[in-house]
Amino acid sequence: MPLRRLARIAVFAVAAAVALPPVAAALTEEEAVAHSVTFVLGSRGEARDALAALVEAGDPRFAHTVITGGRFSTVPQREVMDALGTMTGVDGPTDWFEWMLWQEQSAETAPHPSYGDFQRQLYARIDPRFADFLPPGVAHEIRLEEIVWGGVRVDGIPALTNPDFVAGAEADYLRDADLVFGVEINGDARAYPLRILNWHEMFNDVVGGVPVSLAYCTLCGAGILFDTTVEGRDEPFVFGSSGFLFRSNKLMYDTATRSLWNQFTGRPVVGPLTGSGIELAIRPVAITSWARWRDLHPDTRVLSLETGHRRDYRPGAAYGAYFASDDLMFPALLHDDTLAAKSFVFGIRAPGGAKAWPLDAFEGGAVINDRVGLTDIVLIGDAATRTVRAYGREGIAFERSGDGLDALQGDGAAWTVTEEALVADDGRTLPRQAGHVAYWFAWAGYLQDAEIYAGAE
């Protein structure tokens, strides 16, 4: 996130306490929708008149309409910013990005009742299928006004469902240093290269007989492997990318109910499944280099380049500039400045708590004995390949055995690192703990009460 924006957040928070203008001549809901739509879709003169009508109504709730619509309107941005300042009594934000940050921290200001109809009509002009996600009276547990368009239509970032694979020995398109998402379930090892997933951000697959989806939000750096089988449902969920974002995090959707889901939490947040209590279980996944995964899993299969889509799958072709930048592409507050917004962390959510470890704690390869919530864990990682695996340790203190990270010593035994467990030479096993890598801003935003590792005690 640009430092300029971070420095202004505190200003917005103070300014938000300014007394709001009183409600003047109220608009009917029908009039409000008409003015809102004209503000976005009318000619410049018509759009200016519509904006003036919204301002003159004296209702600060129309600020959400103007923030959403101002991104697309032909009205000059300076005029839009001035209108928002008049409507809210806030002096400070200078563009759409900053007004979205103000909106995130101003939950006490609800949108006008006409907002839902306006939002639906606006996004339906981009893609009629957007209206399916936002029907009148839709149930939701996130603020609808914080849903933003990510620049693509529904499935404009196409998921890979039951994709084709090749044997590892045939994956001659991969370089040794290329990063992959590595998954092994019940002895079935698969590699999903990031240079392919950067274009698709989602796969639906069956690995080792288990239906899973990897939801990869490139914007928040998080690839999370979900078990898509849910008790009480006959079929596993199949997911796609909706084209919408919430706080710089992708909103995926399930093809059965077309509910929107938060990629980071695995919960449905808009639509028919909202309030159902469903939360997808997370399974272990490792990011590592292709050479390392291939050495550990010589029988692995790898995504084929024949995905059915025409994309440039060369390294860095997708999101290369974003990954190299310190800035966010879409608005989201940084709720904790302990780390930079786009610092990588490895996080675990466990019974009794959640915790994140900065990836640079694993520079040069490291073994960290720690605890998250009620669980003693050991983490084995290498920052160079963004690799961290975590296992329960039941009070055992582990250390590296030799130069590599494949073997440990602990409690008088030698332990082998596998994808499913630590295995001791005396037959004991310690299970893998599910976790994932993410940018700090996303982890700190969704798990604000989580601990952060500060180094060895």
PyMOL commands that set and color helices and strands:
alter all, ss='L'
color gray80, all
select helices_A, chain A and resi 3-15+29-41+44-56+62-70+77-88+96-104+115-126+130-133+144-146+168-170+194-200+290-296+320-324+359-362+383-385+440-446
alter helices_A, ss='H'
color red, helices_A
select strands_A, chain A and resi 147-149+160-161+165-167+179-185+188-193+202-207+210-217+222-227+239-246+250-254+260-262+267-270+281-283+286-289+301-303+344-350+353-358+366-372+375-382+387-392+399-400+407-410+413-417+421-424+429-433+436-439+451-452
alter strands_A, ss='S'
color yellow, strands_A
deselect
rebuild
show_as cartoon
